[in-house]
Amino acid sequence: MREIKYIVLHTTSSPQNQSVKDILNYWRTVNKWKSPGYHFLIKADGTYEQLLDISKPSNGVAGYNAHSIHISYIGGANGVDNRTQGQIATQIFLVKKYMAMFPNAEVKGHRDFPNVKKTCPNFDVSEWMRCAGLK
């Protein structure tokens, strides 16, 4: 198992009804990625799909992927945090699961990394962790 230093939260910055198939197709055809951008995608109804085993790096944050697990909710178009209650519950579930597996890992938003000029995941992860009782 690779060393995990970060659990990173993301948004797809797309409509909440965008399909996983369309997201994967975008990464392959537009970004020319061989691996997915995230390990997990959380749909609006709170269900999630694992796109890549956590033992393999994805394309979530340039320069940090070798030691990160990436979790994204589908939505967040136009910089808006529009997570559903189901998405929030699933984020909490996944974050707790991987915090238990990797207790020294930091939970961060994509925007919290150096030189990132995005608002992703469109909310303050540190504040959310505190309010969700995860910290």
DACOR-V478085 format. One line per field, one symbol per residue. ss: DSSP state (H for helix, E for strand, - for the rest). phi: phi as a letter, one per 30 degrees, with the letter a starting at -180 (. if undefined). Layout:
# DACOR-V478085
ss = ???
phi = ???
This chain:
# DACOR-V478085
ss = -----EEEEEE--E-----HHHHHHHHHH----------EEE-----EEE--------------HHHEEEEEE--EHHH-----HHHHHHHHHHHHHHHHH----EEEEHHH------------HHHHHHH----
phi = .ddccbcccbbdhbddcddeeddddddddddiddcddbdbbcdedjdbbdcadddcdccdbeibddbbccbbcdkieiicdcedddddddeeedddeddddbdcdccbceddceicccceciadddddddddicb
